[in-house]
Amino acid sequence: KKIIKFRFFFISCSILSLFVSIDIFYQYIFGKDIFGFEAVNRKLSGPFGDELIAGSYLQRFSFFSFFLIPIFFKIKSKKYLFFLIPFLFLIHFSAMILAGNRMSLILFLFISLLVIIFEKSTRKYFFIFSLIAPIIFFSVISLNQQIQTNFKVFYNQIINIPEIIFSEQITNKEISENYNLPSHVKEFKTFYHTWLMNKYIGGGIKSFRRNCHDRASIDKTTDFICNMHPHNYYLEIIADLGVIGFLIISFIFLIIFTKSFVKKYFFSSSLKSMHVITPFLFLYIAEIFPLKSTGSIWTTGNATYLFLIMAIIVGLTKPKELN
């Protein structure tokens, strides 16, 4: 029903993500952002204060700035886009490196790669970015030892995860310290016994935070504390809603993906000429991507973003006769 003004939505996302990027640069140079917030540990939060979500914010919203001008503004000379869009990439990508949210940076690169593969009309702009991205990354991390350490730690954690994840001693404090194990990886393990308490229908939304403490396998002699959620959408869904809820939600995710992304890029349909849906499709893939650490799917920020993206995609792919 055209309730959402996509032109305004894209412009808002572009301006705000550009502001966050510039604020991160300001914080890096002067030690504080324009609101007086200082950097936390190895990460820069920009205008978000002690909430270390600047990289995640840019991964979710800066993507719209790359499609804003090609979709909503008519430019006679396309050559300006060859400079403008890679320049925006340079700004946002550099800011994400400084922000230090490693998984968000990987997802940003992942969906950029998908655009190069599937989206012919914008492939040429993203291809330029793919050439300069490695140069930007190594240039930025070489300027700051803390940023370099942040990504080295992440690399070491990744290469150790396959060995650790199958270890029965994953919650052992000594093992965790030896491998420099991030706390959310331990939550990946604790979800299993929490899920076993209510395998088929789960313990209810947001029940993990309670049931994790009550599970039979917990070692009462350790100082390990259960977190509020298992740091992965799918593990949280199956722990809270059981196998039945997991299958229902997974089916919803899959059917939306099939009727939008698959229909647009693998079949002849009206979606091929619908450019406004393009960034939503790739951001949706990034959001439902299973192999990543996440916040809780039931909390306000994550739920709002995910369900908004889903609703927009469903609305745009809906057959005209049903409108």
C-alpha angles and dihedrals in degrees: 000000000000094000091143114066100215094192090058091042093054093045092050093049091047096049095044095046090048089051091051091049093050091046090053090052089050091050091049093051100041102027092241132061122236090274092052097256114149127217117268117225109304094341137082117219100184111194093352095080113203092356104099095208104110093108092047091049092052092047090053101042112020090070090075091063091066091059099037100089099036091051105036107024128061111221119185095205113051092190090084090064090059087064102032101050096046087046090055088048089052092053098045096039092050091048091051091053090051091046088061099216095141100186092050090053091052092049090049090054091043096056090042087057090050090053090053090051101043111020109072097177094060099026094102093060095047091046090061089052092051088059096050098036096084090048091050093047098051092041093054097045091047090060096061129039094204093055090047090051090049092059094040090056090049091051092050091049092052096051091049098047097083090056096041100044092066094044116111088211095061092122092048110117094219093051091048093052094046092053095035085235117195113235094240092061088061088052089056086063098043092054091072099065090039089055091049089064090068107011102168109034100013129223096284135269111318091006094125092081089060104032094048089068092047099049116122095232096060115120105228091196095064127083092227112132124203115239126227092260138002094256095243127087096222096045089050092048094051093044093048101035103023127221093313094053091042092055093046095050093041089052090052091050091048097046092051090049091049096047093047117025098027092043093049099046105028105035138044107259144134089263090076090074094040102097098169091071094055101089091042091057095053093043089050090055090050091050097051094038103130102208100072142082113254144173120254115301090216098055120103101251098046095039093048093051096044096046092044091054091046093049093049092050092048091048094050095046095045113118114255093236090061091054 
